[in-house]
Amino acid sequence: MELSRVDPRHLDLLRELADRGSVTAVAAATFRTPSAVSQQLRTAQRELGGVRLVEADGRGVRLTEAGRLLADGGRDVARAVARVQARWDAYVGAPSGTVTVAMLASAAAVLLPGVLERLAGTDVLLECTDVDVAETTYAELVTDHDIVVGHSFTSEVPEGAGHLTTVALLREPLDIAMRVGHPLAVRREVTPVELAGCEWYGVPAGYPFDSLRLAVETAAGLPLTVVQRLRDNRLIEALVAAGDRVAVLPRYTTSDPRLVLRPVAGIAAGRHIVAMARPDRAERLAVRTVLDAFREVGRSVA
């Protein structure tokens, strides 16, 4: 059986199934019915000599080993085609087209204005969506967006993004936020013992920002008093500005002028802001242009 004779759309279908996990999800993303997707899977198996590409998995299906092998091949084919397309686009003219971007809202606040400024006057149009999901979920969003900008508190490659093209944009330190007139605001940095005497606004248990609070608690050897656990950084900024309670907030994306930010002595905490894309989409000239703009803005911020 010669793979060169196989319809490359079958490989693309297997790649989509590997990325999205179900026939229903593939159907929704490709504007088809689940039965049409299932029919194409049967056609693909027939053209491949009857080799089983999927197998039953509960109420759905999953790829077999052969299916996963061809799904990986589909990624390679898509990337090769996109690379040729990018070279052709560069040959015939400047980058153009629409690039869809999903961004962590706090990262968008510091990066997006500069990116839009750099793209002004080009034929590249951004369609942006702000998102706030768990760290491990950002990589999944690349199935529906050309670029996803998320964060990681452990490394420059977020969990689940090992198979993606990733661009580290900046490392943003995490500081302790307090109102301008707070007794500790006169310090250049604050100690864990000093912070143990404060009441805190925290994030829900298990959220990454909570790791700095826990590190302060461990270093101080004293329990910290958390009076509220909230998700929205802007809400936390407003509450911190209104009293003497403190909170963990990111340095570059905290903008309330009523606040000051102070690092914690002896504890270096931060998050990596990272752009992610499927390798084939990252080859598009327009997508590369947008990634370059994000990279340039990230360097100027740090």
FENWOJO-V58801 format. One record per backbone hydrogen bond with DSSP energy under -1.0 kcal/mol. NH is the residue of the N-H (numbers start at 0). CO is the residue of the C=O. If there is no record, write none. Layout:
[[NH:CO] [NH:CO]]
This chain:
[[4:1] [5:2] [9:6] [11:7] [12:8] [13:9] [14:10] [15:11] [16:12] [17:13] [18:14] [19:15] [20:16] [25:21] [26:22] [27:23] [28:24] [29:25] [31:26] [36:32] [37:33] [38:34] [39:35] [40:36] [41:37] [42:38] [43:39] [44:40] [45:41] [46:42] [47:43] [48:45] [49:44] [54:61] [56:59] [59:56] [61:54] [63:52] [67:63] [68:64] [69:65] [70:66] [71:67] [72:68] [73:69] [74:70] [75:71] [76:72] [77:73] [78:74] [79:75] [80:76] [81:77] [82:78] [83:79] [84:80] [85:81] [86:82] [87:83] [88:84] [89:85] [90:86] [91:87] [92:88] [96:122] [98:124] [100:126] [101:146] [102:128] [103:148] [104:130] [107:103] [108:104] [110:106] [111:107] [114:110] [115:111] [116:112] [117:113] [118:114] [121:118] [124:96] [126:98] [128:100] [130:102] [136:133] [140:137] [141:138] [142:139] [143:140] [146:99] [147:275] [148:101] [149:273] [151:271] [160:157] [163:160] [164:276] [166:274] [168:272] [169:272] [171:270] [173:268] [174:248] [175:261] [176:246] [177:259] [179:257] [181:178] [184:181] [186:183] [189:262] [194:190] [195:191] [196:193] [197:194] [199:224] [200:245] [201:227] [206:203] [209:206] [210:207] [211:208] [213:209] [214:210] [215:211] [216:212] [217:213] [218:214] [219:215] [220:216] [226:199] [229:201] [235:231] [236:232] [237:233] [238:234] [239:235] [240:236] [242:239] [245:198] [246:176] [248:174] [250:172] [258:255] [259:177] [261:175] [264:189] [266:263] [270:171] [271:151] [272:169] [273:149] [274:166] [275:147] [276:164] [281:277] [283:280] [287:283] [288:284] [289:285] [290:286] [291:287] [292:288] [293:289] [294:290] [295:291] [296:292] [297:293] [298:294] [299:295] [300:296] [301:297]]
